[in-house]
Amino acid sequence: MGDPALLADIEGTIASRSTAGRSDTLRKVTDLFVDGADRYNAQQVALFDDVIGRLADSTDQAAKAELSERLAVVDNAPANVVGRLAADDAIEVARPVLAQSGRLTESQLADLAATKGRGHMLAIAGRTTLGTATTDALIHRGDMQVIRTVAGNAGAEVSEAGYGSLIDHAASDPRLAECVALRPDIPAKHFRTLIAIAPEAVQQRLASTNPRLAERIRQVMAEVAQEKAHAVQRDYTLALQAVGSLAKAGGLNDETVAEFAKAGQFEESVVSLAALGHLGIEAAARLLTSEPTDTLLIVVRAVDLSWPTARALMLLRPSGHNAPQDIEDANTNFIRLSPVTAKQGLKFYKQRIGHTSA
């Protein structure tokens, strides 16, 4: 590091038991690093990483918080030190690097979002850029403030499953609905669902404050009205009897649902989903008519049905809901969707539609 006297001071302080001495030396070493950071090569940065890490481990919270503030904006900050600061349980220590440091990887951020508390999640949610693994964890675990922060962050990438969860939350949160509707990357199918479930006051406010959305909102509402006017009236009486008998005999399972779907038995497929997911008939029917594909996948996954069955159910949906690319994307999303996340998603779906069990 180019300063024998400082190196001797570092080693002597590390060997001592003086917390105050360690904090002072940590500050000196950090000064040396920050002042010359743009000139140090990888080997030199690694040396700082080792020394600063050893000093920081034995200092108090205030010293670590100061260190975090200083390293957060340094492009080549010692990666191991930054990682330990980010994982510190004290949010005062973790916040600066969580919010700003470019040395944290997507994997690290996703893991922290999945395990740390609200303060850590808020700091991560406001970062300039976020990948889908991190936003998925934040949306799944976060409270409404965390979720709104993610939704309002233009640099945060949101997955298909993430958008499905955002829309479920937005059904009961007008502020979130506005944040999600204004995202430039929101897929058309999710925008349609969001506008269809948003309160009229939210629709009007979005249309009046953002002229570019006004025409899209008008078109969505016209489509929804047209679909309602042409809705097929179905009789589920026989299907209820048939599926009810199967359920009593223990025969309502993945194989029988797949058979119903492959045979084009819409009513039996709907009643099966209703029985397995404890949904009302109307709510189950919407999964095969007007709900986004990811909502159907969430329910299918939550009730332990397989991908082949999910695909067969998708093919029962009206034209325009089951294009080849949709099915390919759905396969990928289904594989990534964990049972725990799916069960939480089913719970949100029930809340959104105000379900009544079949």
C-alpha positions as semicolon CSV with decimal commas, in nm:
position;residue;x (nm);y (nm);z (nm)
1;M;0,000;0,000;0,000
2;G;0,306;0,223;-0,015
3;D;0,332;0,340;0,354
4;P;0,545;0,118;0,587
5;A;0,459;0,328;0,892
6;L;0,088;0,288;0,830
7;L;0,126;-0,085;0,771
8;A;0,306;-0,119;1,104
9;D;0,031;0,084;1,271
10;I;-0,234;-0,141;1,115
11;E;-0,074;-0,463;1,235
12;G;-0,017;-0,322;1,581
13;T;-0,373;-0,203;1,614
14;I;-0,517;-0,532;1,491
15;A;-0,316;-0,710;1,760
16;S;-0,441;-0,474;2,032
17;R;-0,769;-0,481;2,219
18;S;-0,841;-0,112;2,183
19;T;-1,169;-0,056;2,003
20;A;-1,098;0,318;1,983
21;G;-0,757;0,250;1,830
22;R;-0,905;0,015;1,574
23;S;-1,169;0,269;1,474
24;D;-0,907;0,540;1,427
25;T;-0,686;0,311;1,221
26;L;-0,987;0,195;1,017
27;R;-1,058;0,559;0,933
28;K;-0,693;0,616;0,831
29;V;-0,684;0,307;0,611
30;T;-1,018;0,401;0,455
31;D;-0,883;0,753;0,386
32;L;-0,583;0,597;0,212
33;F;-0,803;0,372;0,002
34;V;-1,066;0,628;-0,095
35;D;-0,805;0,890;-0,187
36;G;-0,631;0,654;-0,429
37;A;-0,909;0,414;-0,525
38;D;-0,901;0,500;-0,895
39;R;-0,528;0,412;-0,909
40;Y;-0,530;0,078;-0,728
41;N;-0,519;-0,249;-0,919
42;A;-0,716;-0,561;-0,827
43;Q;-0,436;-0,703;-0,611
44;Q;-0,405;-0,382;-0,412
45;V;-0,781;-0,359;-0,366
46;A;-0,778;-0,718;-0,239
47;L;-0,516;-0,618;0,021
48;F;-0,733;-0,332;0,138
49;D;-1,027;-0,573;0,145
50;D;-0,843;-0,796;0,390
51;V;-0,713;-0,520;0,617
52;I;-1,028;-0,309;0,624
53;G;-1,235;-0,622;0,683
54;R;-1,028;-0,728;0,982
55;L;-1,044;-0,381;1,133
56;A;-1,416;-0,338;1,071
57;D;-1,498;-0,671;1,234
58;S;-1,374;-0,537;1,569
59;T;-1,512;-0,183;1,557
60;D;-1,839;-0,044;1,684
61;Q;-2,159;0,020;1,488
62;A;-2,089;0,391;1,438
63;A;-1,752;0,319;1,278
64;K;-1,907;0,057;1,048
65;A;-2,184;0,298;0,948
66;E;-1,925;0,562;0,861
67;L;-1,730;0,304;0,660
68;S;-2,046;0,204;0,473
69;E;-2,118;0,568;0,382
70;R;-1,768;0,618;0,247
71;L;-1,743;0,295;0,048
72;A;-2,096;0,307;-0,097
73;V;-1,998;0,550;-0,373
74;V;-1,659;0,399;-0,460
75;D;-1,677;0,201;-0,783
76;N;-1,402;-0,047;-0,690
77;A;-1,470;-0,068;-0,318
78;P;-1,349;-0,390;-0,148
79;A;-1,618;-0,639;-0,245
80;N;-1,600;-0,862;0,064
81;V;-1,619;-0,567;0,300
82;V;-1,915;-0,423;0,111
83;G;-2,089;-0,761;0,124
84;R;-2,046;-0,788;0,501
85;L;-2,166;-0,432;0,555
86;A;-2,474;-0,497;0,339
87;A;-2,560;-0,806;0,545
88;D;-2,517;-0,632;0,880
89;D;-2,834;-0,653;1,089
90;A;-2,801;-0,284;1,181
91;I;-2,975;-0,090;0,905
92;E;-2,759;0,215;0,981
93;V;-2,461;0,009;0,870
94;A;-2,624;-0,168;0,579
95;R;-2,833;0,111;0,424
96;P;-2,561;0,312;0,243
97;V;-2,413;0,019;0,052
98;L;-2,750;-0,146;-0,004
99;A;-2,884;0,172;-0,163
100;Q;-2,581;0,270;-0,371
101;S;-2,292;0,028;-0,399
102;G;-2,229;-0,117;-0,741
103;R;-2,015;-0,391;-0,586
104;L;-2,317;-0,593;-0,474
105;T;-2,420;-0,860;-0,722
106;E;-2,776;-0,944;-0,824
107;S;-2,742;-1,273;-0,636
108;Q;-2,636;-1,096;-0,317
109;L;-2,918;-0,842;-0,343
110;A;-3,179;-1,111;-0,409
111;D;-3,058;-1,312;-0,109
112;L;-3,066;-1,008;0,119
113;A;-3,411;-0,910;-0,009
114;A;-3,530;-1,263;0,073
115;T;-3,386;-1,277;0,425
116;K;-3,344;-0,930;0,578
117;G;-3,595;-0,695;0,734
118;R;-3,807;-0,406;0,613
119;G;-3,533;-0,142;0,638
120;H;-3,296;-0,348;0,427
121;M;-3,570;-0,416;0,171
122;L;-3,656;-0,045;0,142
123;A;-3,290;0,044;0,084
124;I;-3,261;-0,218;-0,189
125;A;-3,593;-0,123;-0,351
126;G;-3,471;0,229;-0,422
127;R;-3,151;0,131;-0,606
128;T;-3,092;0,275;-0,953
129;T;-3,126;-0,068;-1,114
130;L;-3,269;-0,398;-0,993
131;G;-3,298;-0,739;-1,159
132;T;-3,603;-0,961;-1,154
133;A;-3,469;-1,203;-0,892
134;T;-3,442;-0,915;-0,646
135;T;-3,775;-0,754;-0,731
136;D;-3,950;-1,091;-0,705
137;A;-3,819;-1,129;-0,349
138;L;-3,910;-0,770;-0,256
139;I;-4,263;-0,798;-0,394
140;H;-4,314;-1,136;-0,227
141;R;-4,191;-1,034;0,121
142;G;-4,224;-0,658;0,138
143;D;-4,494;-0,443;0,293
144;M;-4,687;-0,191;0,084
145;Q;-4,419;0,077;0,112
146;V;-4,155;-0,163;-0,019
147;I;-4,386;-0,278;-0,299
148;R;-4,477;0,078;-0,398
149;T;-4,107;0,171;-0,403
150;V;-4,034;-0,117;-0,642
151;A;-4,333;-0,030;-0,861
152;G;-4,228;0,335;-0,880
153;N;-3,865;0,252;-0,960
154;A;-3,819;0,283;-1,337
155;G;-3,486;0,100;-1,311
156;A;-3,639;-0,207;-1,148
157;E;-3,709;-0,500;-1,381
158;V;-4,028;-0,689;-1,296
159;S;-4,095;-1,048;-1,399
160;E;-4,423;-1,192;-1,526
161;A;-4,492;-1,341;-1,184
162;G;-4,390;-1,012;-1,023
163;Y;-4,642;-0,820;-1,231
164;G;-4,911;-1,068;-1,136
165;S;-4,839;-1,008;-0,767
166;L;-4,824;-0,630;-0,815
167;I;-5,166;-0,633;-0,976
168;D;-5,311;-0,848;-0,698
169;H;-5,180;-0,599;-0,442
170;A;-5,296;-0,304;-0,652
171;A;-5,656;-0,424;-0,641
172;S;-5,678;-0,297;-0,283
173;D;-5,427;-0,010;-0,308
174;P;-5,511;0,278;-0,546
175;R;-5,168;0,440;-0,499
176;L;-4,997;0,121;-0,607
177;A;-5,236;0,083;-0,901
178;E;-5,129;0,423;-1,030
179;C;-4,758;0,339;-0,988
180;V;-4,795;0,013;-1,177
181;A;-5,007;0,162;-1,457
182;L;-4,746;0,432;-1,518
183;R;-4,459;0,186;-1,559
184;P;-4,334;0,205;-1,920
185;D;-4,249;-0,166;-1,930
186;I;-4,583;-0,305;-1,812
187;P;-4,699;-0,577;-2,056
188;A;-5,027;-0,507;-2,234
189;K;-5,208;-0,802;-2,075
190;H;-5,115;-0,687;-1,725
191;F;-5,214;-0,329;-1,804
192;R;-5,550;-0,456;-1,921
193;T;-5,610;-0,652;-1,601
194;L;-5,494;-0,363;-1,385
195;I;-5,726;-0,110;-1,548
196;A;-6,016;-0,355;-1,543
197;I;-5,989;-0,403;-1,165
198;A;-5,889;-0,046;-1,071
199;P;-6,153;0,177;-0,908
200;E;-6,317;0,421;-1,147
201;A;-6,159;0,714;-0,960
202;V;-5,812;0,573;-1,033
203;Q;-5,898;0,521;-1,401
204;Q;-6,018;0,881;-1,430
205;R;-5,716;1,023;-1,248
206;L;-5,473;0,832;-1,467
207;A;-5,655;0,943;-1,782
208;S;-5,663;1,307;-1,677
209;T;-5,302;1,331;-1,559
210;N;-5,148;1,128;-1,839
211;P;-5,305;1,187;-2,182
212;R;-5,100;0,905;-2,334
213;L;-5,280;0,656;-2,110
214;A;-5,627;0,797;-2,169
215;E;-5,682;0,618;-2,502
216;R;-5,540;0,288;-2,370
217;I;-5,770;0,305;-2,069
218;R;-6,073;0,383;-2,286
219;Q;-5,991;0,089;-2,512
220;V;-5,949;-0,153;-2,221
221;M;-6,280;-0,055;-2,067
222;A;-6,455;-0,091;-2,404
223;E;-6,310;-0,442;-2,444
224;V;-6,416;-0,542;-2,092
225;A;-6,769;-0,415;-2,154
226;Q;-6,788;-0,604;-2,482
227;E;-6,668;-0,928;-2,321
228;K;-6,929;-0,899;-2,048
229;A;-7,200;-0,841;-2,306
230;H;-7,099;-1,153;-2,500
231;A;-7,019;-1,375;-2,206
232;V;-7,124;-1,735;-2,261
233;Q;-7,386;-1,853;-2,016
234;R;-7,286;-2,198;-1,903
235;D;-7,468;-2,460;-1,700
236;Y;-7,240;-2,623;-1,443
237;T;-7,501;-2,853;-1,289
238;L;-7,379;-3,178;-1,446
239;A;-7,014;-3,084;-1,403
240;L;-7,068;-3,016;-1,032
241;Q;-7,221;-3,360;-0,992
242;A;-6,947;-3,538;-1,186
243;V;-6,656;-3,360;-1,017
244;G;-6,822;-3,389;-0,678
245;S;-6,844;-3,767;-0,717
246;L;-6,480;-3,784;-0,824
247;A;-6,369;-3,575;-0,526
248;K;-6,561;-3,795;-0,279
249;A;-6,398;-4,104;-0,427
250;G;-6,052;-3,947;-0,405
251;G;-6,024;-3,934;-0,781
252;L;-5,992;-3,559;-0,837
253;N;-5,624;-3,523;-0,921
254;D;-5,379;-3,398;-1,182
255;E;-5,459;-3,679;-1,425
256;T;-5,837;-3,628;-1,421
257;V;-5,809;-3,249;-1,457
258;A;-5,576;-3,298;-1,754
259;E;-5,826;-3,538;-1,911
260;F;-6,109;-3,286;-1,872
261;A;-5,900;-3,010;-2,030
262;K;-5,771;-3,221;-2,319
263;A;-6,125;-3,336;-2,396
264;G;-6,241;-2,974;-2,414
265;Q;-6,470;-3,018;-2,113
266;F;-6,474;-2,655;-2,006
267;E;-6,733;-2,684;-1,729
268;E;-6,566;-2,987;-1,569
269;S;-6,226;-2,812;-1,585
270;V;-6,367;-2,501;-1,419
271;V;-6,539;-2,699;-1,143
272;S;-6,220;-2,898;-1,083
273;L;-6,017;-2,578;-1,039
274;A;-6,287;-2,440;-0,812
275;A;-6,283;-2,753;-0,594
276;L;-5,906;-2,783;-0,574
277;G;-5,846;-2,413;-0,511
278;H;-6,153;-2,355;-0,290
279;L;-6,278;-2,095;-0,535
280;G;-6,622;-1,994;-0,650
281;I;-6,730;-2,113;-0,994
282;E;-6,718;-1,761;-1,138
283;A;-6,368;-1,703;-1,003
284;A;-6,248;-2,036;-1,147
285;A;-6,413;-1,962;-1,482
286;R;-6,232;-1,630;-1,505
287;L;-5,902;-1,818;-1,494
288;L;-5,996;-1,977;-1,827
289;T;-6,149;-1,667;-1,983
290;S;-6,029;-1,322;-1,884
291;E;-5,749;-1,351;-1,626
292;P;-5,383;-1,321;-1,737
293;T;-5,199;-1,645;-1,804
294;D;-4,976;-1,600;-1,500
295;T;-5,281;-1,594;-1,271
296;L;-5,392;-1,931;-1,409
297;L;-5,038;-2,065;-1,363
298;I;-5,030;-1,945;-1,002
299;V;-5,353;-2,129;-0,919
300;V;-5,248;-2,445;-1,103
301;R;-4,913;-2,448;-0,924
302;A;-5,075;-2,371;-0,587
303;V;-5,304;-2,677;-0,612
304;D;-5,016;-2,904;-0,716
305;L;-5,112;-2,962;-1,079
306;S;-4,839;-3,029;-1,338
307;W;-4,718;-2,830;-1,638
308;P;-4,888;-3,062;-1,894
309;T;-5,217;-3,000;-1,714
310;A;-5,150;-2,626;-1,704
311;R;-5,082;-2,630;-2,078
312;A;-5,404;-2,821;-2,148
313;L;-5,599;-2,569;-1,943
314;M;-5,436;-2,283;-2,131
315;L;-5,555;-2,432;-2,459
316;L;-5,914;-2,414;-2,333
317;R;-5,886;-2,037;-2,317
318;P;-6,035;-1,810;-2,587
319;S;-5,838;-1,718;-2,897
320;G;-5,576;-1,455;-2,820
321;H;-5,497;-1,595;-2,475
322;N;-5,296;-1,898;-2,584
323;A;-5,059;-1,800;-2,865
324;P;-4,755;-2,030;-2,909
325;Q;-4,521;-1,770;-2,762
326;D;-4,753;-1,732;-2,461
327;I;-4,733;-2,106;-2,399
328;E;-4,354;-2,108;-2,429
329;D;-4,323;-1,816;-2,188
330;A;-4,572;-1,980;-1,954
331;N;-4,364;-2,298;-1,941
332;T;-4,059;-2,099;-1,832
333;N;-4,256;-1,905;-1,571
334;F;-4,423;-2,220;-1,439
335;I;-4,086;-2,386;-1,380
336;R;-3,959;-2,080;-1,194
337;L;-4,272;-2,042;-0,982
338;S;-4,223;-2,191;-0,636
339;P;-4,516;-2,362;-0,459
340;V;-4,483;-2,119;-0,167
341;T;-4,507;-1,815;-0,395
342;A;-4,796;-1,974;-0,584
343;K;-4,995;-2,036;-0,265
344;Q;-4,942;-1,675;-0,163
345;G;-5,053;-1,568;-0,511
346;L;-5,370;-1,776;-0,483
347;K;-5,444;-1,605;-0,152
348;F;-5,405;-1,263;-0,319
349;Y;-5,631;-1,370;-0,607
350;K;-5,903;-1,470;-0,363
351;Q;-5,872;-1,135;-0,186
352;R;-5,884;-0,945;-0,512
353;I;-6,201;-1,107;-0,640
354;G;-6,375;-1,131;-0,304
355;H;-6,418;-1,504;-0,367
356;T;-6,685;-1,736;-0,242
357;S;-6,580;-2,100;-0,212
358;A;-6,746;-2,355;-0,435
